[in-house]
Structure formats: structure tokens, C-alpha cells
Amino acid sequence: MRRVAMAVMTLGCGLAWAQSAPVKMGLWEGTRVTTPVGGAPMTIKSQVCVTPETYEKSLGMINAQTPGCKIDTVKSAKGYTFTGSCALPNGGSMQLRGGESIDDPEHTSGSSHVTMTVAGKTTESESKRTSRFVSADCGAVTPGRPVILR
């Protein structure tokens, strides 16, 4: 179930919106802060190499459906929003909503809210993301293989 939530929330790492790339190609660094309701925030920093090929692939991810889930995505020139629900393999369910926006060609931001119910227990979490362009040179970061920094 965490895998489905992470797959949906990482859509923001794809930096995909309109048909032509509205962001710079190269090395991007992102920060995601996820806070379970009533819990301590968890921060993950990562780097990703965005190329024309990985950018095109991420366009397809926005509308891709995960088995057991129904995700509705509304795209605009500056981002997208999504709402969805998933039936989890253990009989639980997950509801999610959020969005991503392009602030300018070197900055993106987004947020999401996930509610999961498993064995009658409901948990919620909020996630906020920001990404910034670092360099046209990706250095040691391979396209298609994001690097978790911490």
C-alpha cells in the first residue's frame, strides 16, 4: 500500500505537464516533507536527471492507472491536480488528492493528502514538495535513476 501512495506522490518528481517541456533539462533537486497527522515530519531530498526522453516518459505517467486505483488528473499549462481512490490488496482503501505546479522554468512545487483505511483504522498524511533546477550537467546522476540524498 505504501508503494501505491509513493508511486502517486512521485508523479511530482516527473516534472511533466504540457507537451513541450516548460522546465529546464538537467539536474533537479527535490525536497519532500511528509507529515502523518499527529506525527513527526519526515524529509526526503533527492536528485533526478531530466532529459527529453525522461520528460516524455513522465508525461505518460500522469495518466497511467495503477491496478485497483482510479485516478482523475486535470492538466493545465502550469501544472496538474489529481484526485483518486484505491482498493488495497488487504481490503483497505486509500483516498488521495493533490497537485503540482510549475512556478517558473527552474522551480516546481506541489502537495498531496492521503487517507488510508486498513482493518478499520484510518491514517492521514500531508506531503509538500519543492524542486529546483541545479545544473544543465547531471554529473553522476543517471537519467531514470533518481538519487536519494537523505
N, C-alpha and C positions, 0 to 999 in steps of 0.2 A: 504494500500500500504506500509506503514511503517513496518507492520507485515511481509510481504514477504521479504523486504530488511533485516530486523533484523534476520529472520529465515536463510537466506542465509549467512549473515555475522557471525552468531553464529556458523556456522559449525566449525570455528576455535576453539571454546571452547570445541568441542568434542574430540580433540586430537586424531583423527582417521586417520590412514594411512594404513600401511601394515597389513597383517593378524595377526602377533604376535605383541604384544604391544612394540613399541620401546621407550616408555616413562615409567617413574615410576608410580606405582599406589599409590594413596593417595590424599592429599590436594594440589590443584594447585591454584595459584592466577594469575589473568589476568588483564591487563590494555588495554583498547581500547580507542584510541583518534580518534574521527571523526571530520573532518573539512569540513563544507559546503564551496564550492568555494565562496570566498568573505566574508565568515563569521568567527565567532569565534570558536575555537576548543572546543569540549565537551569531557570530560574524564569520563569514567566509569570503576571502579575497581570492580572485582567480585572474588568469590572463588567457586571452584567446587570440589567435591569429585569424583575422578576417580577410579572405581573398574573394575575388569574384565568384569562384566555384563554391566556397563555403557559404557565401552570402546567398547564392541561388538555391543551395540545398536548404538553407534555413527558411526560405520563402515557402517551401513545401511543408515544413514542419508546422507552420502556423495553422494550416487547415487539416493536418493529419489527425485522424481519430485513433485513440488508444482503445483496444478491446475492452468492453464493459463501460466505456465512458461516452458521454455526449457533450461535446464542447462546441459552443457557439462563439465565433470570433467575428468582430466587426473591425475592419481595417479602415484607416484614413491615411491621408498624406503624411501625417506626423506621428503615426503610431497605430495601436490597436487596443481594443478591450476584449475581454473574454468572460464568459460565464459557463459553468458546466457542472455536471454531476457524474459520479462513477459508482458502479456497483462493485464492491471489493470482493475478492475471492472467499473471504471468511464470513460473508453475509453482511458485512458492514457497508457503509456508504460514505461518500465524500462529496461535498459541495465546494465549489471554488469560484472565485471571481477576481478580476484584476485587470491590469493593463500595462502597457509600455508606451513611452513617448520619446521622440527624438527632440531633444532640446535644441541642438544645433549639430552640425556635422561631426563634432568632437565629443558630444555628451549625450547620454541617454539616461532615462530614469523610469522606474516602474514600481508597482506594488501589487500585492495579491493577498487574499484572505482565503484560508482553507478551514473548513469544518468537517471533521471526520467523526463518524459514529461506529464504534466497534463494540460488540457484546453489550449494547445498551449504554455505553459510556461515550460521551461527546467531548472532543477536544477541539480547540481552535488555535490557529496561529496566524500572525500577520507577517508579511515579508516586504521589505523595502529594498530596492536595488538602484544602484547608480553605476554607470560605466563611463570611462573616459578614454579617449584616444591617447596612446602613448607615443607611437612612432610608426613610420611607414615600414621600418625594418622589424620583422617579427623575432629576430635573433634566434634563440634556441627553441622558441615555441612553434611547434609544428601545426600547420593548418588541420583542423578537425580533431585536435587533441588538446583541449583546454588544460591548463596547469593550475592546480590548487596551490595557493601561496600559504594560506593558513586558515 
